Amino acid sequence: LAAMHVTLTSVEQAVSRSNVLASVGRLADHDSLYLVVQQNTLRTMAQVRRIVVGGGPNGVVRLGQVARVEMGRVPRYYRVSDNNHRAVTLQVFQQPSGNAVQVDAAVRRSLAAYETRLPAGVRLVKWYDQSTLVTAAAGSVRDAIAIGVVLAGLVLIGFLRSWRVTLIALLVLPASMATAVLILTLLGMSFNIMTLGGLAAAVGLVIDDAIVMIEHVARRAGRAGGIAARGAVLAAAQEFLAPLAGSSLATLIVFVPLAFLSGVTGAFFKALSITMASTLIASWLFSAFAVPVLARWLIDFDKWHDPVAGGGARVSLLARTHGWVLDLVVRRPAWLLAALVPFVLSGAYAYSAVPTGFMPRMDEGGFVINYQARPGTSLDEGAREIRQVGDILRADPAVATWSTRLGAGLGGDLNEPYQGDIFVQLRPLGQRPPIWTVMDRLRQRIINRMPGIDFDESQLMSDLLGDLVSQPEPIEIELHGDPARLDETAKRVAAAIGRIPGVVGVQDGVVIAGDSIDIHVDPAKAA
């Protein structure tokens, strides 16, 4: 450097100035505004060696003349593994309008074509697939709808004693649901857990609309009798139109506020409310205009009458019991009040005792373990501890596979080298106990073997929802006050909360930076 009349400082400045990507201003020309960018970026080793670092009597001096240029390594303070093997994880995110099942099929096709080009010893492993949850949920709801239709048909035949009446009610059901699906398509919505759940929940309401219309028509037609019976059907339908509309509107109006919710809550309940509202609107239309026509065409009112409309011997045991109870209550109304008091008190107690939560209790087939080692733990030591957790997971027969992120998070965030998470994928439900049993079992084993690790676990959907609302814990408490006393106060609050029954983990919020090496330079000696 001295021979070339170059200093170390000038070399540093020259390298810094030669690798620049920055905006230097804007330029207006011909009705357009251009962004002026200084783009001096280095892409090859040869470009680095040609950087001009100075000049002298013999001309310019380039970096390659005064230094050795070679490839280096950037320190990496995170580590990813799969089943205790070093790995690279790829996360595929679908667009809001995407279909999880279709995205999964497309990814499978792409990976199948790429897998033949992988280097020896490298293999592709799927560690989580949301489409399996969607497919299983869709299948469960589909089966529930089918079972509900069959059971409803059996009940209708048992009470109304006519397969024709039952057929009319069951015809309204698929027609109403098909119309609701059409409305969902026009609104750009998809089949998901909430929309399918809304369809399942609306089955009974749809059948009820058809039955009340048929029963009213049957009563009026039965009174008319003979040839006039069929003519009385349409008049009876017109007579019952207003009560049916009022009843449907009273049910429908309940779902209107849910459709205007916002945020994460709105994303869930908006789909449910719109689905049920669409189904109920379609049900009212078919019950008001299609059921009377079908009843007039299919039912012979000279042969079939409402089984409980005639009274006397035809009155069922249920009707007689109902009449006896009503007569007893009318004569002694105080008994009704005495019977209601225990229910009110029990309901008040249950309201305060029932657990609360954002997500319903369900088995997603996998869960996330968020862990934190001692602050200041090195990356290698943290990896060793995580391998021990992996050994515990491997020994459990319910675990299919797992992936770990040390210094990073499942949502793509970066953590300290002693923090990370583990996603555990379980075997199919028929081959293992419920997920809560497995989580409790693994939690106890990890605590017994590795008491120095602080961790908590949650299912993936709940964990991601916590990230969305910026509150990863079920309860978050904020303390404000004197900074010198906050740490000690936070620890006392955490200790008090930890003694509450049902609490399995508490984070006191005190973030320790870890160990450090402080260097103090003597200016006189350094000079």
Beta strands, then each sheet from edge to edge (+ up, - down):
strand 1: 20-29
strand 2: 32-40
strand 3: 52-56
strand 4: 59-62
strand 5: 79-82
strand 6: 85-86
strand 7: 366-372
strand 8: 399-406
strand 9: 419-426
strand 10: 454-459
sheet 1: 1+ 2-
sheet 2: 3+ 4-
sheet 3: 6+ 5- 8+ 9- 7+ 10-
end
